[in-house]
Amino acid sequence: MRADVATLSGQDDLDEKVYAEQIRLLYHSSAVSALSTILVASIFAYVQHTVIDQTIVIFWLIAMISISLIRAVMSFIYFRDAEPGVEWGARFVTCSTIAAIGWGAGAILLYPAGNIAHEFVVVFIGLYIGAAALSTLSVYRLAFFLFIIPLILPIVIILLIQGQELHFFIAVMMAMGLPFYLRAANNVYQNTRENIYLRLQAFENEANLLHEKEKAEQANRAKSEFLSRMSHELRTPLNAVLGFGQLLQMDENKLDESQKENVREILDGGQHLLTLINDVLDLSKIESGKFDVSMQEVEIGAVVSDAVMLVTPQLNEMNISIEIQSSNKTIIVCADRLRLKQVMLNLLSNAIKYNHPGGHINVMLTEQPNRRLRVSVNDTGDGISKEDIGQLFSAFVRLEDNTHVEGTGIGLVITKNIVEMMNGKIGVESFPGEGSTFWFELEMC
C-alpha cells in the first residue's frame, strides 16, 4: 500500500513539473507574440482606416497595444519570479483570451460591409492570427481553445449576417475549419506533454544514475582506503615475523631438522602472505589513482632475463623448462622498468603455477606494426575455456578449476592496469587442453 502511495505521489510531482514546463513554454513565446500582435494590429488598422471611422480604428488599436504590452510585462515578471506558481497559467489564459476577444471585436468593429477587398482582409487576418496561435498556444490546450473560439466565431457570425451566398460559403468554410484547428491543437498538446514527460524522466534518470555513480565511487574509495590502511597495518607485524624467522634461519646450527623445517614453513608462508598484501596494496593504489608509472627507455631483453632469473627456483621445483625467443638485436620499449618487471614476474609466475610438472614455457618477443613490441608467455598447462577467459581480468575472481592454486585472483587485474598505464594492451589466447598464451604489447622507443 505504501509503495502505491509513493508511486502516486511521484506521478503527481511529475505531472506538476510537466504543467510548469507547459506554462514556461507559453511565456517563452509570449513577448514575441505580443510584439507580433502590435505589428499585425497596426497593419490591420492602417489598411482598414480608409473604410472605417478612424476614431473606432484608433480606439481598437490602442486597446490591442495595451493588451499586448500587458502580456509582454507579464512575461518579464514571470521569468523574474524564482519559483513561479500554478497561478501563472490562469493569468496567461486570461490575458490570451482577452487578446482573442480584442481580435474578435476588431473583426466586428473594423468590418467594412460592402467592400469585398477589405472584407477579405478581415477574414485573412482572422485565419492568420489563428494559425499563429496554433503554433504558440497549442502547448497548453485550454489556452488555445479559449483563444481560437472568440477569434473565429465573430467573423463567422458577421459573415452570416451579410446574407450573401459568397459570405455564407466563407462562413461555413471557416466554421468547418474550426474543428480541424482544435484537433491539430490537441495533437500538438499531446505531443508536447509526452515530449516534456520523456525529457523530465530522462533528466530524473540521469540524476539518479549520477547519484548512484557517486555512491558507488564513494564506496569504492572507502574500500580502497580500507585496503590500503589494512595492508600497511598488516605489513608491519608481518615484516617482524619474517625478520625473526630469518634470524632463526641464520642460527640453523642450533636447530634440529624439524625446527629448520618449521622455520622454512614460517618464512614461505610469511613471504606468500607478504606478496598477497602487496598485491592488495597495489590494487587499492590503482583504484584510488595513486599508482604512478615513470616512463623511460627500457631494454626489454634485460628485463625478461631478470624476471626469468627470479623465477628459476620455481621452475626447478616443478622441473619446467623455459625458452626465450627473440631477435639478437637490442629492443627498447617505453615503459616503467620496475613495473615492467612486475608484469613479467606475474605472467611467468602464473605460467608456472598453472603448468604441469615437467612442462614448458615459451617467452616470445615479436615486433608488431606501428612500432609496437608483443611479449608472449606460452605455457603447456590445462588451458582456459572461452567462458572463463572473460573473467580473468576481474578482481578477486578465481576460476573453479584452479582453486587449489594459491593467490587472491588480483594479479592479472594489476598486470592489466599496469600495462594500460604504460600505454599498452594485454590479452590472452587459450584452449582447453592446449595451454595458454598471455601477451602484452608496448610502444617501441
Secondary structure, DSSP 4 states (H G I P E B T S, - for coil): -HHHHHHHHHHHHHHHHHHHHHHHHHHHHHHHHHHHHHHHHHHHHHHHTTTS-HHHHHHHHHHHHHHHHHHHHHHHHHHH-SS--THHHHHHHHHHHHHHHHHHHHHHHT--TT-HHHHHHHHHHHHHHHHHHHHHHTTSHHHHHHHHHHHHHHHHHHHHHH--HHHHHHHHHHHHHHHHHHHHHHHHHHHHHHHHHHHHHHHHHHHHHHHHHHHHHHHHHHHHHHHHHHHHHHHHHHHHHHHHHHHHHHTGGGS-HHHHHHHHHHHHHHHHHHHHHHHHHHHHHHHHT------EEEEHHHHHHHHHHHHHHHHHHTT-EEEEE--SS--EEEE-HHHHHHHHHHHHHHHHHTS-TT-EEEEEEEEETTTEEEEEEEE-S----HHHHTTTTSTT---GGGTTS-S-S-HHHHHHHHHHHTT-EEEEEE-TTS-EEEEEEEEB-
